[in-house]
Amino acid sequence: MNNQTITVIKGDGIGPSIVEAAIQILDKAGCNFCYEYVEAGLTALENSGELLPQATLDAIARNKITLKGPLTTPVGDGFTSINVTLRKKFGLYSNVRPVISFKGTKARYDNIDIITIRENTEGMYSGHGQVVSADGMVAEATSIVTRAGAERIAIFAFETARRENRKKVTIVHKANILKSTSGLFLKIAREVASRYPDIEAQEMIVDNACMQLVMNPQQFDIIVTTNLFGDILSDLCAGLVGGLGMAPGANIGTDCAIFEAVHGSAPDIAGKNLANPSSVILASIQMLDYLGMNDKSLKIRSALADVIATGDRTTRDLGGNYGTTDFTAAMLERL
């Protein structure tokens, strides 16, 4: 799979420095990618007057694979979240958020290996029917769940379990109260589960899932859920392994995928060479797995594990006092 072209969006704030680190690492590991750099977010707004220029959309569509740093959507009316726009435009229906424990982080738990698979296009975040009454006294939003949407995310979760030799999929819902929307999601997820007799299917109400994740997170393998619950649970899971700095994310559609650091652009430390590049490195590992380049992803993952475990030139959040470039150098030496 050589000379695959990757669309690269460096992003805002600390984005350019951590994305640059990830690219140096991919090159050193011998991935032989070509890169097409495009802009989005504040950088794009300043340079072209648009948050998401057409040239960027064209490149994402053309190359099918995108690696992106954190973007800032300006606060205020008229600015739609860039991530939401990308998900809608490219039909990126599956948000895949893996968390895995690394020895040497200051995480509260060990031996965590959980993938949260979140429906990315409907549910509470579908953006339908958001209204506030003229007198400002009542607000309402509409949640939409479709059979097609629920079925494809459930299939995605069980297919992921089968492909990655996972034993169990936990379907997280609130069907006891949200009998229509969450009820339909659960019903369809059950139907899909019955087609995968080799995978254990478990059902869990979302509030109990939150408690179980804190009390005994090792019991979870793959979680599949709707948009809002997935948003919350995936960040909770990131907290189990040391925070968003150790958590990547992928937004996957039928023929297009975007891999990203899930943390923000941290403008307060931008340009100071302090940021931990692990999230975007882990996103690039996810990208390699998606491309079937498992030998390369394994090589990079073990280098990362070794740097963190030995505390070799780690950043502040990992208990060291080194910067992005030192951390990257430690990675490159191991490759």
C-alpha positions in Angstrom: 0.0 0.0 0.0 2.9 2.4 -0.7 2.6 6.0 -1.8 -0.8 6.4 -0.4 -1.5 10.2 -0.3 -2.8 11.4 3.1 -4.6 14.7 3.4 -3.1 16.5 6.4 -4.8 19.3 8.3 -2.3 20.6 10.9 -4.9 22.5 12.8 -4.7 25.4 15.2 -2.8 26.1 18.4 -0.5 23.2 19.2 -1.8 21.3 16.1 1.1 22.0 13.7 3.8 21.0 16.2 2.2 17.7 17.2 1.1 16.8 13.7 4.6 17.5 12.4 5.9 15.1 15.1 3.5 12.3 14.0 4.5 12.7 10.4 8.3 12.5 11.2 7.4 9.3 13.1 5.4 7.8 10.2 8.3 8.6 7.8 10.9 7.1 10.1 8.8 3.9 10.4 9.0 3.6 6.6 5.4 4.2 5.7 6.2 6.0 2.4 3.2 8.2 2.4 2.8 11.3 0.3 1.2 14.3 2.1 -1.2 16.9 0.8 -1.4 19.8 3.3 -4.6 21.8 3.5 -6.1 24.3 5.9 -9.1 24.4 8.2 -10.2 26.2 11.3 -8.8 29.6 12.5 -5.7 29.3 10.2 -8.0 28.9 7.2 -10.3 31.6 8.3 -7.4 34.1 8.6 -5.9 33.1 5.2 -9.0 32.5 3.1 -12.0 33.9 5.0 -13.5 30.4 5.3 -13.3 27.8 8.1 -13.5 25.0 5.6 -12.3 26.0 2.2 -13.5 24.1 -0.8 -9.9 23.1 -1.6 -9.8 21.3 1.7 -13.1 19.5 1.1 -11.8 18.4 -2.3 -8.6 17.0 -0.9 -10.4 15.0 1.8 -12.7 13.6 -0.9 -9.9 12.8 -3.3 -7.4 11.1 -0.9 -10.0 9.4 1.3 -7.7 9.4 4.3 -7.1 12.4 6.5 -4.9 13.1 9.5 -5.9 16.1 11.5 -4.8 18.2 14.4 -7.1 20.0 16.8 -9.2 22.8 15.2 -10.7 25.8 16.8 -14.3 26.7 15.8 -14.8 30.4 16.7 -17.5 30.9 19.3 -20.5 32.9 18.1 -23.4 32.8 15.7 -22.8 31.7 12.2 -20.0 29.3 12.9 -21.0 25.6 12.8 -18.6 23.1 14.4 -16.1 22.0 11.8 -16.1 18.5 13.0 -19.9 18.3 12.7 -19.7 19.7 9.2 -17.1 17.1 8.1 -19.1 14.2 9.6 -22.2 15.3 7.7 -20.5 16.1 4.4 -18.5 12.8 4.2 -21.1 10.6 5.9 -18.6 9.7 8.7 -21.2 7.7 10.6 -18.8 6.0 13.0 -16.7 7.7 15.7 -14.2 5.2 16.9 -12.4 6.1 20.2 -10.0 3.4 21.5 -8.3 3.8 24.9 -5.4 1.6 26.0 -3.3 1.7 29.2 0.3 2.6 28.9 2.7 1.9 31.8 4.3 5.1 33.0 1.3 7.4 32.6 -0.2 8.8 35.8 -3.5 7.0 35.0 -5.7 5.6 37.8 -6.1 2.2 36.2 -4.0 -0.5 34.5 -5.0 -3.0 31.8 -7.7 -0.9 30.1 -8.4 -1.7 26.5 -11.7 -0.4 25.5 -13.1 0.8 22.1 -16.1 3.1 22.2 -18.0 3.1 18.9 -20.3 6.1 18.7 -23.0 6.8 16.1 -21.9 10.0 14.6 -24.7 11.5 12.5 -28.0 11.2 14.3 -29.5 11.0 17.8 -29.5 14.1 20.0 -26.8 15.8 17.8 -28.6 15.5 14.5 -29.3 19.3 14.8 -33.0 18.9 13.9 -35.6 21.0 15.6 -33.5 23.1 17.8 -35.9 25.9 18.8 -36.2 28.5 21.5 -39.6 30.1 22.0 -39.9 33.8 21.1 -40.2 34.8 24.8 -37.1 32.7 25.7 -39.0 30.6 28.2 -38.9 27.2 26.4 -36.3 25.4 24.4 -36.5 22.1 22.6 -34.3 19.8 20.5 -35.3 16.7 18.5 -33.5 13.4 18.7 -33.7 11.2 15.6 -32.8 7.6 15.4 -33.3 5.6 12.2 -33.3 1.9 11.6 -30.6 2.4 8.9 -28.4 4.5 11.2 -28.7 2.2 14.1 -28.1 -0.9 12.0 -25.0 0.3 10.3 -23.3 1.4 13.6 -24.2 -1.9 15.2 -22.8 -3.8 12.3 -19.7 -1.7 12.4 -19.2 -2.5 16.1 -19.7 -6.3 15.7 -17.5 -6.4 12.6 -14.8 -4.5 14.5 -15.1 -7.1 17.3 -14.7 -10.0 14.9 -11.8 -8.4 13.0 -9.9 -7.5 16.1 -10.6 -10.8 18.0 -12.7 -9.0 20.7 -15.0 -11.1 22.8 -17.8 -8.7 23.8 -19.9 -5.8 22.6 -21.8 -3.8 25.2 -24.8 -2.0 23.8 -25.4 1.2 25.9 -28.8 2.7 25.9 -31.6 4.4 27.9 -34.5 2.5 26.4 -36.3 2.3 29.8 -37.0 6.1 29.6 -36.4 7.1 26.0 -38.7 4.2 24.7 -38.9 5.6 21.2 -35.4 6.6 20.1 -33.2 4.6 22.5 -35.8 1.8 22.3 -35.4 1.6 18.5 -31.6 1.7 18.8 -31.6 -1.2 21.3 -34.1 -3.3 19.3 -32.0 -3.0 16.2 -28.7 -3.6 18.0 -30.2 -6.8 19.4 -31.2 -7.9 15.9 -27.7 -7.3 14.6 -26.1 -9.0 17.7 -28.1 -12.2 16.9 -26.2 -12.4 13.6 -22.9 -12.7 15.5 -23.2 -15.7 17.7 -19.4 -15.8 18.2 -19.4 -12.4 20.0 -21.0 -11.9 23.4 -23.6 -9.1 23.4 -24.3 -7.3 26.6 -26.9 -4.5 27.2 -26.4 -1.8 29.8 -28.3 1.3 30.7 -26.1 4.4 30.3 -26.1 5.5 34.0 -25.1 2.1 35.2 -22.5 2.0 32.4 -20.9 5.2 33.9 -20.7 3.6 37.3 -19.4 0.3 36.0 -16.7 2.1 34.0 -15.5 3.7 37.2 -15.8 0.7 39.4 -14.6 -2.1 37.1 -13.6 -0.8 33.7 -11.7 -4.0 32.8 -15.0 -5.7 32.2 -15.5 -3.7 29.0 -14.2 -4.5 25.6 -16.2 -2.7 22.8 -19.0 -0.3 23.7 -21.5 0.7 21.0 -24.0 3.6 21.6 -25.8 6.6 20.3 -24.3 10.1 19.6 -24.8 11.9 22.9 -24.0 8.9 25.2 -20.9 8.1 23.1 -19.6 11.6 23.3 -19.7 11.4 27.1 -18.6 7.8 27.6 -15.6 8.2 25.2 -14.2 11.1 27.3 -14.9 9.1 30.5 -12.9 6.2 29.0 -10.1 8.6 28.1 -10.0 9.7 31.7 -9.3 6.1 32.7 -6.0 6.0 30.8 -4.7 9.4 31.6 -6.9 11.9 29.8 -7.4 13.2 26.3 -3.7 13.5 25.7 -3.6 9.7 25.4 -6.8 9.3 23.4 -7.1 9.3 19.6 -10.3 9.2 17.5 -11.3 8.2 14.0 -14.4 9.3 12.1 -15.1 6.6 9.5 -17.6 6.5 6.7 -18.1 4.0 3.8 -15.2 5.3 1.8 -13.6 8.1 3.7 -11.9 8.3 7.1 -10.5 11.2 9.3 -8.1 10.4 12.1 -7.5 13.0 14.8 -6.3 14.1 18.2 -9.4 14.4 20.3 -8.1 17.1 22.6 -8.4 20.8 21.9 -5.9 23.2 20.3 -4.6 24.4 23.7 -3.7 28.0 22.6 -2.2 28.7 26.0 0.8 26.4 25.3 0.9 26.9 21.5 4.4 27.6 20.2 6.1 26.8 23.5 7.2 23.3 22.6 5.3 21.8 25.6 2.6 19.6 24.0 2.4 15.9 24.3 2.0 14.5 20.7 0.7 11.1 21.9 -2.9 11.6 20.9 -2.1 12.4 17.3 0.6 9.7 17.2 -2.1 7.2 18.4 -4.4 8.6 15.7 -1.8 7.8 13.1 -1.5 4.3 14.5 -5.3 4.0 14.1 -4.9 5.2 10.5 -2.2 2.6 9.8 -4.4 -0.2 11.2 -7.3 1.1 9.0 -4.9 0.9 6.0 -3.9 -2.7 6.9 -0.3 -1.6 7.7 -0.3 -3.4 11.1 3.4 -4.1 11.1 4.1 -0.4 11.0 1.5 0.5 13.6 2.9 -2.2 16.0 6.4 -0.7 15.6 5.2 2.8 16.4 3.0 1.6 19.3 5.8 -0.3 21.0 8.2 2.7 20.6 5.5 4.9 22.2 5.0 2.4 25.0 8.7 2.2 25.7 9.2 6.0 25.7 6.3 6.4 28.2 7.3 3.4 30.4 10.9 4.5 30.7 10.0 8.1 31.1 12.5 9.0 28.4 12.1 12.7 27.6 8.4 12.7 28.4 6.3 15.8 28.5 4.9 17.4 31.7 1.5 15.7 31.6 3.4 12.3 31.6 5.5 13.3 34.6 8.6 14.5 32.7 9.7 18.0 31.9 10.7 17.8 28.3 9.0 19.3 25.2 7.4 18.0 22.0 10.6 17.9 20.0 12.5 15.9 22.7 9.6 13.4 23.0 9.6 13.0 19.2 13.4 12.5 19.2 13.0 9.7 21.8 10.4 8.1 19.5 12.6 8.4 16.4 15.6 6.8 18.1 13.5 3.8 18.9 12.4 3.4 15.3 
